[in-house]
Amino acid sequence: MDSDVFELSLEQEFQMRLIQESAQNMSREQMQDMLLQTSKLLMLKDNAIKNMMRKGMFTL
């Protein structure tokens, strides 16, 4: 498997830096809300990939 798959692009690294900076100004409650939203989005992404694989639209 290509090792680049597990690396962030330059744009993604920039986005991570922006998230880190904005997280410093968040309250605990805001961080918890962001964590829950992010977790839900990751689960939805997993479901979409699984669905596409089942339908033969996407292969690994």
C-alpha positions in Angstrom: 0.0 0.0 0.0 1.2 3.5 -0.8 2.6 5.2 2.3 1.3 8.6 1.0 -2.2 7.4 1.8 -1.4 7.8 5.5 0.1 11.3 5.2 -1.8 14.6 5.3 -1.5 16.9 2.3 -0.1 20.4 2.7 -3.6 21.8 2.6 -4.8 19.3 5.3 -1.8 20.2 7.5 -2.8 23.9 7.2 -6.4 23.0 8.1 -5.2 21.1 11.1 -3.2 24.1 12.3 -6.3 26.3 11.9 -8.3 23.8 14.0 -5.6 23.7 16.7 -5.6 27.5 16.9 -9.3 27.8 17.1 -9.5 25.0 19.7 -7.3 27.1 22.1 -10.1 29.6 22.3 -12.9 27.1 22.8 -14.6 26.3 26.1 -14.8 22.7 27.3 -18.4 22.5 26.2 -17.6 23.8 22.7 -14.8 21.2 22.4 -17.1 18.4 23.5 -19.6 19.5 20.9 -17.0 19.6 18.2 -15.7 16.2 19.2 -19.2 14.7 18.9 -19.9 16.4 15.6 -16.5 15.1 14.2 -17.1 11.6 15.5 -20.6 11.6 13.8 -19.1 12.8 10.5 -16.4 10.1 10.6 -19.1 7.4 11.2 -21.2 8.8 8.3 -18.1 8.7 6.1 -17.5 5.1 7.1 -21.1 4.2 6.3 -20.9 5.9 2.9 -17.6 4.0 2.0 -19.1 0.7 3.1 -22.2 1.3 1.1 -20.2 2.2 -2.1 -18.1 -0.9 -1.6 -21.2 -3.1 -1.2 -22.6 -1.7 -4.5 -19.3 -2.2 -6.3 -18.8 1.5 -6.8 -15.6 1.6 -4.9 -12.8 -0.9 -4.3 -9.7 -0.8 -2.1 
